[in-house]
Amino acid sequence: GASGQVLSNIISNNEWQPCTDANTCATAATGILVLDSDGVTVSENTLNSNQLSIYVQANGAVVGQNEVFNSPILDGISLIGNNNSATQNRVVHSGQADIVVDGNNNQVTGNEIVDAPVGIWKVTGSTGTVISGNTFFANFVEVQDPAANRILHVQPRQ
């Protein structure tokens, strides 16, 4: 089968003007977007000031060793699908969650997660997901598992 890689890019300042709040975003500007492409590797990228930095809706994706800073409206890394992994990423200051996981048998390990309302947000109904070995600093909630049925409107402590 085919495979793909997104490697060693610098991506910054992607903004869709109508998206100013998580409640009003029908869509958002995304730094790296992977849709329905299984087995993709997203690695060694630097993303800064994107509304949604890395969004993967696929299976078997590997998201590792990325630096993600300032996703002011939404999330740093979103994994939507099964058998995906987020490992050894550094994610700092996201508006909702630094890492979101929605699907089965995913792995979120060895990440540095800093300054978000929710560090890791595991969506209700996801099974078999391993969340371990992550380092947290200045998050209101480190791991939300299962996730709340509503968007949390909290701000990190100043």
Secondary structure, 3 states (H helix, E strand, C coil): CCCCEEECCEEEEECCCCCCCCCCCCCCCEEEEEECCCCCEEECCEEEEECEEEEEECCCCEEECCEEEEECCCCCEEEECCCCEEECCEEEEECCEEEEEECCCCEEECCEEECCCEEEEECCCCCCCEEECCEEECCCEEEECCCCCCCCCCCCCC
